[in-house]
Amino acid sequence: MRTGSEPATARSALRARFWLSLWGLVWAIFGTAAFALVGRPGWAAACGVLWLVATVDMIMILRHMRQGPHYQPGRDVPPYPPPEDGPPYRPPQAARPFPRLPRHRHP
């Protein structure tokens, strides 16, 4: 059920993001060192930038994990405000420009 508040109440798999960020961080460090040792300064700089991005991402992930259930709600917290009593809102349908033709029925 969509409520329109999904961007404000979206959840993120922070543990999965943490492990993927750690994996990227390890490879960025390895790439920076390897390219620096073989004399490829351009590739070493590119891996260094990736190292910086992965480090900042990991810091943000850890910050969100430490902030607790406000940013990573548990299973008992619904992902959106509960709907009010009554049927869900449905916008009125536009009138058809042509009348609906009768369906052909086979004998």
C-alpha positions in Angstrom: 0.0 0.0 0.0 1.4 3.4 -1.0 0.8 6.4 1.2 2.9 9.1 -0.5 5.3 9.4 2.5 7.7 6.6 1.3 10.8 8.8 0.9 10.4 10.1 4.5 9.8 6.7 6.0 12.0 4.5 3.8 14.1 1.9 5.5 17.7 0.9 4.6 19.5 -2.4 5.1 22.3 -0.8 7.1 24.1 -4.0 7.9 24.2 -5.0 4.3 25.4 -1.5 3.3 28.1 -1.7 6.1 29.5 -5.0 4.7 29.4 -3.8 1.1 31.1 -0.6 2.1 33.8 -2.5 4.0 34.3 -4.7 1.0 34.8 -1.6 -1.2 37.1 0.0 1.4 39.4 -3.1 1.4 39.6 -3.2 -2.4 40.1 0.6 -2.6 43.0 0.4 -0.2 44.5 -2.6 -2.0 44.1 -0.8 -5.4 45.7 2.4 -4.1 48.7 0.5 -2.7 49.0 -1.8 -5.7 48.8 0.9 -8.3 51.2 3.1 -6.4 53.8 0.3 -6.2 53.7 -0.4 -9.9 54.0 3.2 -10.9 50.4 4.1 -12.0 49.7 7.4 -10.3 46.5 8.1 -12.1 44.9 4.8 -11.1 46.3 5.1 -7.6 44.6 8.5 -7.3 41.4 7.1 -8.6 41.5 4.3 -6.1 42.4 6.9 -3.4 39.3 8.9 -4.3 37.2 5.7 -4.1 38.9 5.0 -0.7 37.7 8.4 0.5 34.2 7.9 -0.7 34.0 4.4 0.9 35.3 5.8 4.2 32.8 8.6 4.2 30.0 6.1 3.4 31.1 3.8 6.2 31.1 6.7 8.7 27.6 7.7 7.7 26.4 4.1 7.9 27.9 3.7 11.4 26.4 7.0 12.5 22.9 5.9 11.4 23.3 2.5 13.0 24.3 4.2 16.3 21.4 6.6 16.2 19.1 3.7 16.8 15.5 2.9 15.9 14.7 6.4 14.7 16.7 5.8 11.6 16.5 2.0 11.5 13.2 0.9 12.9 12.7 -2.6 14.0 10.1 -5.1 12.9 7.5 -3.7 15.3 7.6 -0.2 13.8 5.4 0.2 10.7 7.1 1.7 7.6 4.3 4.3 7.2 1.7 5.9 9.3 -1.3 3.5 9.7 -4.2 4.4 7.4 -7.3 6.1 8.8 -10.5 4.2 9.1 -12.4 4.1 5.9 -11.7 3.1 2.3 -8.5 4.3 0.7 -8.6 7.4 -1.4 -9.1 6.7 -5.1 -9.0 9.7 -7.5 -12.0 10.0 -9.8 -11.7 8.3 -13.1 -11.8 10.5 -16.2 -14.7 10.0 -18.6 -13.9 7.9 -21.6 -13.8 9.8 -24.9 -15.6 6.9 -26.6 -18.3 4.6 -25.2 -17.2 1.2 -24.2 -18.0 -1.3 -26.9 -19.8 -4.5 -25.9 -17.6 -7.5 -25.5 -18.0 -10.2 -28.1 -19.2 -13.5 -26.6 -18.5 -16.8 -28.2 -21.5 -19.2 -28.4 
